[in-house]
Amino acid sequence: MDHLIRNETSAVFADRAYISKDRHERLETAGIFCGVIQRRVRGQKELYPQQKAHNRLCAMFRAMVEHPFAWLKRHGGFRKTRYRGLTRNALDFALGAVAINFHRSLAIQA
């Protein structure tokens, strides 16, 4: 993940699995917003109000990304990879992204 976010200057949104305490601290010290959903820690009965507000903010941004992926999985048949190798699967994914953009543009025009 560090390779993907090395040039980021404003915010990083990721699943909880991709963040560590060290990475979170490095982002915060660099002035980059760390948009990872916060969970309860052991012994904490419920989320603090600041954590709830943070999660609501992050959820709005994540929804913009997750909905097109859900469409690709549901309607585009992207539950599994179809080819061997990253190059062919990357092309297949790119064509799927083009398809979703066409689909969305038709909905906007209507």
MOCOR-V570542 format. One record per pair of residues at least 24 apart in sequence whose ideal C-beta (glycine too) atoms are under 7 Angstrom apart, sorted by the first residue. I is the first residue (numbers start at 1). J is the second residue. D is the distance in whole Angstrom. If there is no record, write none. Layout:
# MOCOR-V570542
I&J&D, I&J&D
This chain:
# MOCOR-V570542
8&32&6, 11&35&6, 13&58&6, 13&61&5, 13&62&6, 35&61&6, 68&100&5, 71&100&6, 72&96&5, 72&100&6
